[in-house]
Amino acid sequence: MEIEQEILKIKERNVRVDTDKAWERSWTRRLTITIFTYIIAEAWLLIINEPNSWWKAFVPVGGYILSTLSLPPIKKFWVNKLKV
């Protein structure tokens, strides 16, 4: 009986971990962070009276998007290097 409960706990944990991984890789998460980053950058640029703030707020957003697109290949390279 105790072993069955332990197995159930492990399976529940695995589902939770898989769900967290799926969230970390999801475009919903990336898009949400992108939107919030843009809003915060735009608000800051408006506060400091920066001209063309709506356009300049895309700079940090672009950096974020590029980093999320480039990290998977870098991770793959790193993992392959680690195996050696």
C-alpha positions as CSV (number, residue, x, y, z in Angstrom):
1,M,0.0,0.0,0.0
2,E,2.8,2.4,0.9
3,I,4.6,1.7,-2.4
4,E,1.5,2.4,-4.4
5,Q,1.1,5.8,-2.6
6,E,4.7,6.7,-3.4
7,I,4.2,5.8,-7.0
8,L,1.1,7.9,-7.2
9,K,3.0,10.9,-5.6
10,I,5.8,10.4,-8.2
11,K,3.3,10.3,-11.1
12,E,1.6,13.5,-9.8
13,R,4.9,15.2,-9.5
14,N,5.9,14.2,-13.0
15,V,2.6,15.6,-14.4
16,R,3.3,18.9,-12.5
17,V,6.9,19.0,-13.8
18,D,5.8,18.3,-17.4
19,T,3.1,21.1,-17.1
20,D,5.7,23.5,-15.8
21,K,8.1,22.7,-18.7
22,A,5.3,23.1,-21.2
23,W,4.5,26.5,-19.7
24,E,8.2,27.6,-19.8
25,R,8.3,26.7,-23.5
26,S,4.9,28.1,-24.5
27,W,4.3,30.9,-26.9
28,T,1.5,32.1,-24.5
29,R,4.2,32.8,-21.8
30,R,6.5,34.4,-24.3
31,L,3.8,36.6,-25.7
32,T,2.6,37.6,-22.2
33,I,6.2,38.6,-21.2
34,T,6.6,40.5,-24.5
35,I,3.4,42.5,-24.0
36,F,4.3,43.4,-20.4
37,T,7.8,44.3,-21.3
38,Y,6.5,46.6,-24.0
39,I,4.0,48.2,-21.7
40,I,6.6,48.8,-19.0
41,A,9.2,50.2,-21.5
42,E,6.5,52.4,-23.1
43,A,5.4,53.8,-19.7
44,W,9.0,54.5,-18.6
45,L,9.8,56.3,-21.9
46,L,6.6,58.4,-21.6
47,I,7.5,59.3,-18.0
48,I,10.9,60.6,-19.1
49,N,9.4,62.3,-22.1
50,E,11.3,60.4,-24.7
51,P,10.2,61.2,-28.3
52,N,8.9,58.3,-30.4
53,S,8.5,56.2,-27.2
54,W,6.1,53.8,-28.8
55,W,8.7,52.9,-31.3
56,K,11.7,52.8,-28.9
57,A,9.8,50.5,-26.5
58,F,10.3,47.7,-29.1
59,V,14.0,47.6,-28.4
60,P,13.8,45.6,-25.1
61,V,11.0,43.5,-26.6
62,G,13.1,42.7,-29.6
63,G,16.0,41.7,-27.3
64,Y,13.7,39.4,-25.4
65,I,12.3,37.7,-28.5
66,L,15.8,37.2,-30.0
67,S,17.0,35.7,-26.7
68,T,14.1,33.2,-26.5
69,L,14.6,32.2,-30.1
70,S,18.4,31.7,-29.8
71,L,18.4,29.9,-26.4
72,P,17.1,26.5,-27.6
73,P,19.9,26.1,-30.1
74,I,22.5,27.3,-27.6
75,K,21.1,24.8,-25.0
76,K,21.3,22.0,-27.5
77,F,24.9,22.8,-28.3
78,W,25.7,23.0,-24.6
79,V,24.0,19.7,-23.8
80,N,25.9,18.0,-26.7
81,K,29.2,19.5,-25.5
82,L,28.4,18.3,-21.9
83,K,28.0,14.7,-23.1
84,V,31.6,14.6,-24.4
